[in-house]
Amino acid sequence: MDKKELGAFLRSRRERLRPEDVGLPSGPRRRTPGLRREEVAVLAHISTEYYVRLEQGRAPRPSGEVLAGIAEALRLTDAESAHLHVLAGTAATRGGLHRRDVRPSICALIGRVPDTAAIVTSAAFEVLAWNDLAAALMEDFGALAPVERNLARRAFLRPADELARYPADPAVSGLVGDLCDGSPECARLWERLWERHDVRAVPALTKTFRHSVVGELTVDCDSPALTDRDQHLVLYSAPPGSPDAEALALLKVLGARAGEDLP
């Protein structure tokens, strides 16, 4: 249970709400933003004293029922509610280190989708497994040292609920430190998102690659979670018959050497 972060998260969510958002009269002489602590306590069906202690980081671990009441009182989204449980230590327990071993069945699966670029990433954004088309589209990960296969490092150190889940994992905490030290842009984003305690579900995405051989192509990006190991299977595909699908087909023929400088 991270009492300090739990208290800060609760306070940030309480302060963003207006009384009318939860069916309460606003009333005069409100000197603080958002709801009062006693209002949240009433809505959550817990004592004001206990809720105050939660925000102050002095309360024992709340039960799942108490957290559910607080989540409803604060109008938390599903993603925010899940994050609340992580901070309170009531989410599914994970070990001190994140998993880097990929299930053999997943490795076999990504080899059987030749028209889709597929990678598996860890909780710390490391590329753990990939197929031939992913190597042709992105980079030949097999030619890189493991530390160079980290997508976050590639995004911020070359021209984003993980630290909360693995606070004792030096690979995760070290990654955050390296990114913030080496990239002012990342430091600004981290401060803005972490300090504001904004938690959102991952939206449906597309991604645009600028490839040295086939040029610019935009692909759909789907990322189903492999929850047993806190990993993600990332799939890049394009609608059949589209120019982007034709570009992927060309990359499949060219192979991993497609990204190299050709004569």
C-alpha positions as CSV (number, residue, x, y, z in Angstrom):
1,M,0.0,0.0,0.0
2,D,1.5,3.4,-1.1
3,K,-0.2,5.6,1.5
4,K,1.3,8.8,0.3
5,E,0.3,8.3,-3.4
6,L,-3.1,6.9,-2.4
7,G,-3.8,10.1,-0.4
8,A,-2.6,12.4,-3.2
9,F,-4.7,10.5,-5.8
10,L,-7.8,10.7,-3.7
11,R,-7.3,14.4,-3.0
12,S,-6.8,15.1,-6.7
13,R,-10.0,13.3,-7.7
14,R,-12.0,14.9,-4.9
15,E,-10.8,18.4,-5.9
16,R,-11.9,18.0,-9.6
17,L,-15.5,17.4,-8.7
18,R,-18.2,20.0,-8.1
19,P,-21.1,19.4,-5.7
20,E,-23.6,19.5,-8.6
21,D,-21.6,16.6,-10.2
22,V,-22.8,14.3,-7.5
23,G,-26.2,15.7,-6.8
24,L,-25.3,18.0,-3.9
25,P,-26.1,21.8,-3.6
26,S,-23.1,24.0,-4.2
27,G,-24.0,26.4,-1.4
28,P,-22.2,29.6,-0.5
29,R,-18.7,30.1,1.0
30,R,-16.8,27.2,-0.4
31,R,-13.1,28.0,0.2
32,T,-11.6,24.9,-1.3
33,P,-12.0,23.4,-4.8
34,G,-14.1,20.4,-5.3
35,L,-16.0,18.4,-2.8
36,R,-15.4,18.5,1.0
37,R,-14.0,15.5,2.6
38,E,-17.1,14.9,4.7
39,E,-19.2,15.0,1.5
40,V,-17.1,12.2,0.0
41,A,-17.3,10.2,3.2
42,V,-21.1,10.4,3.2
43,L,-21.3,9.4,-0.4
44,A,-18.9,6.5,0.2
45,H,-20.8,5.4,3.4
46,I,-17.6,5.6,5.6
47,S,-16.7,7.9,8.5
48,T,-15.3,11.3,7.8
49,E,-12.4,10.6,10.2
50,Y,-11.4,7.5,8.3
51,Y,-11.5,9.3,4.9
52,V,-9.5,12.2,6.2
53,R,-6.9,9.7,7.5
54,L,-6.8,8.1,4.0
55,E,-6.0,11.4,2.3
56,Q,-3.4,12.2,4.9
57,G,-1.7,8.8,4.5
58,R,-2.4,7.7,8.0
59,A,-5.1,5.0,7.6
60,P,-4.7,1.3,7.4
61,R,-5.3,-0.5,4.2
62,P,-9.0,-0.1,3.1
63,S,-11.1,-3.1,2.2
64,G,-12.3,-3.7,-1.4
65,E,-15.8,-2.7,-0.3
66,V,-14.5,0.6,1.0
67,L,-12.6,1.3,-2.1
68,A,-15.6,0.5,-4.3
69,G,-17.6,3.0,-2.3
70,I,-15.0,5.7,-2.6
71,A,-14.6,5.0,-6.4
72,E,-18.4,5.5,-6.8
73,A,-18.4,8.6,-4.6
74,L,-15.6,10.2,-6.6
75,R,-17.1,9.1,-10.0
76,L,-13.9,7.3,-11.0
77,T,-13.6,5.7,-14.4
78,D,-12.7,2.0,-14.7
79,A,-9.1,2.8,-15.3
80,E,-9.0,5.2,-12.3
81,S,-10.7,2.6,-10.1
82,A,-8.1,0.0,-11.1
83,H,-5.3,2.4,-10.3
84,L,-6.9,3.2,-6.9
85,H,-6.8,-0.6,-6.1
86,V,-3.1,-0.7,-7.1
87,L,-2.2,2.2,-4.8
88,A,-4.1,0.6,-2.0
89,G,-2.4,-2.7,-2.4
90,T,-5.6,-4.6,-3.1
91,A,-5.0,-5.3,-6.8
92,A,-3.7,-8.6,-8.0
93,T,-0.3,-9.2,-6.2
94,R,2.8,-9.0,-8.5
95,G,6.3,-10.0,-7.6
96,G,9.1,-7.4,-7.0
97,L,10.4,-7.8,-10.6
98,H,8.4,-7.7,-13.8
99,R,8.4,-10.8,-16.0
100,R,10.6,-10.9,-19.2
101,D,9.9,-14.5,-20.2
102,V,7.3,-14.9,-23.0
103,R,5.0,-17.8,-23.2
104,P,6.1,-20.2,-25.9
105,S,2.5,-20.3,-27.3
106,I,2.7,-16.5,-27.8
107,C,6.1,-16.8,-29.6
108,A,4.6,-19.4,-31.9
109,L,1.5,-17.2,-32.5
110,I,3.4,-14.2,-33.7
111,G,5.3,-16.3,-36.1
112,R,2.0,-17.5,-37.7
113,V,0.7,-14.0,-38.6
114,P,3.0,-13.1,-41.5
115,D,0.9,-10.2,-42.8
116,T,1.0,-8.5,-39.3
117,A,4.0,-7.0,-37.6
118,A,3.9,-8.3,-34.1
119,I,6.0,-7.7,-31.0
120,V,5.6,-8.6,-27.3
121,T,6.5,-5.9,-24.7
122,S,7.2,-6.1,-21.0
123,A,5.8,-3.9,-18.3
124,A,8.9,-1.7,-18.8
125,F,8.3,-1.3,-22.6
126,E,11.1,-3.8,-23.5
127,V,10.6,-5.7,-26.8
128,L,10.8,-9.3,-25.7
129,A,9.8,-11.1,-28.9
130,W,9.0,-10.1,-32.5
131,N,8.3,-11.6,-35.9
132,D,10.1,-11.0,-39.2
133,L,7.7,-8.3,-40.4
134,A,8.2,-6.3,-37.2
135,A,11.9,-6.5,-37.7
136,A,11.5,-5.2,-41.3
137,L,9.0,-2.5,-40.3
138,M,10.7,-1.2,-37.1
139,E,14.2,-2.5,-36.7
140,D,16.1,-5.8,-36.4
141,F,15.8,-6.2,-32.7
142,G,18.0,-9.3,-32.8
143,A,21.0,-7.1,-33.7
144,L,20.5,-4.8,-30.7
145,A,21.6,-5.2,-27.1
146,P,18.7,-5.8,-24.8
147,V,18.8,-2.3,-23.3
148,E,18.5,-0.9,-26.8
149,R,15.2,-2.7,-27.4
150,N,13.3,-0.5,-25.0
151,L,10.5,1.4,-26.8
152,A,10.4,4.2,-24.2
153,R,14.1,4.8,-24.4
154,R,13.9,4.8,-28.2
155,A,11.1,7.3,-28.2
156,F,12.5,9.8,-25.7
157,L,16.3,9.3,-25.7
158,R,16.8,9.0,-29.5
159,P,16.2,11.9,-32.2
160,A,4.3,6.7,-19.7
161,D,0.4,2.9,-14.2
162,E,4.4,0.8,-14.4
163,L,6.2,2.5,-11.6
164,A,3.1,2.2,-9.4
165,R,2.9,-1.5,-10.2
166,Y,6.6,-2.3,-9.7
167,P,8.0,0.3,-7.3
168,A,10.7,-2.1,-6.1
169,D,11.9,-3.1,-9.6
170,P,15.2,-1.3,-10.4
171,A,14.6,-1.8,-14.1
172,V,11.3,0.2,-14.0
173,S,12.4,2.9,-11.5
174,G,15.8,3.2,-13.4
175,L,13.9,3.6,-16.7
176,V,11.8,6.4,-15.4
177,G,14.9,8.2,-14.0
178,D,16.9,7.7,-17.2
179,L,14.0,9.0,-19.3
180,C,13.5,12.1,-17.2
181,D,17.2,12.8,-16.9
182,G,17.9,12.3,-20.6
183,S,14.8,13.9,-22.1
184,P,13.4,17.3,-21.0
185,E,10.2,16.4,-23.0
186,C,9.7,13.2,-21.0
187,A,10.4,15.0,-17.7
188,R,7.7,17.5,-18.5
189,L,5.2,14.8,-19.5
190,W,6.0,12.7,-16.4
191,E,5.6,15.7,-14.1
192,R,2.3,16.7,-15.7
193,L,0.7,13.3,-15.8
194,W,2.1,11.8,-12.5
195,E,1.6,14.9,-10.4
196,R,-1.9,15.4,-11.7
197,H,-2.7,11.7,-11.1
198,D,-4.6,11.5,-14.4
199,V,-5.3,7.8,-15.2
200,R,-6.9,6.8,-18.5
201,A,-7.6,3.6,-20.4
202,V,-5.5,3.1,-23.5
203,P,-7.5,4.2,-26.6
204,A,-7.6,2.5,-29.9
205,L,-4.6,3.7,-31.9
206,T,-3.1,4.0,-35.3
207,K,0.6,4.5,-35.8
208,T,2.5,6.1,-38.7
209,F,5.9,4.8,-39.6
210,R,8.3,6.7,-41.9
211,H,10.3,3.9,-43.5
212,S,13.5,4.4,-45.5
213,V,12.4,2.1,-48.3
214,V,8.6,2.1,-48.5
215,G,8.1,5.6,-47.3
216,E,5.3,6.6,-44.9
217,L,2.6,4.1,-43.9
218,T,-0.1,4.2,-41.3
219,V,-1.2,1.0,-39.6
220,D,-3.7,0.0,-37.0
221,C,-2.2,-0.7,-33.6
222,D,-3.9,-3.3,-31.3
223,S,-2.4,-4.2,-28.0
224,P,-4.2,-7.0,-26.1
225,A,-2.8,-7.5,-22.6
226,L,-1.1,-10.8,-21.5
227,T,-2.3,-10.3,-18.0
228,D,-0.6,-13.3,-16.4
229,R,2.8,-11.8,-17.0
230,D,1.9,-8.1,-17.3
231,Q,3.0,-8.0,-20.9
232,H,1.4,-6.8,-24.2
233,L,1.1,-8.3,-27.6
234,V,1.3,-5.4,-30.0
235,L,0.0,-6.0,-33.5
236,Y,0.5,-3.6,-36.5
237,S,-1.8,-4.3,-39.4
238,A,-3.5,-2.6,-42.4
239,P,-6.8,-3.0,-44.1
240,P,-6.6,-5.5,-47.0
241,G,-6.1,-3.9,-50.4
242,S,-5.0,-0.6,-48.9
243,P,-1.7,1.1,-49.9
244,D,-0.4,0.6,-46.4
245,A,-1.2,-3.2,-46.7
246,E,0.8,-3.2,-50.0
247,A,3.7,-1.5,-48.2
248,L,3.7,-4.2,-45.5
249,A,3.6,-6.9,-48.2
250,L,6.7,-5.4,-49.8
251,L,8.4,-5.3,-46.4
252,K,7.6,-8.9,-45.9
253,V,9.4,-9.7,-49.1
254,L,12.4,-7.5,-48.4
255,G,12.8,-8.8,-44.8
256,A,14.8,-7.2,-42.0
257,R,17.3,-5.8,-44.4
258,A,14.6,-3.4,-45.7
259,G,15.6,-0.8,-43.0
260,E,19.3,-0.8,-44.0
261,D,20.8,1.6,-46.4
262,L,20.5,0.0,-49.8
263,P,22.6,0.8,-52.9
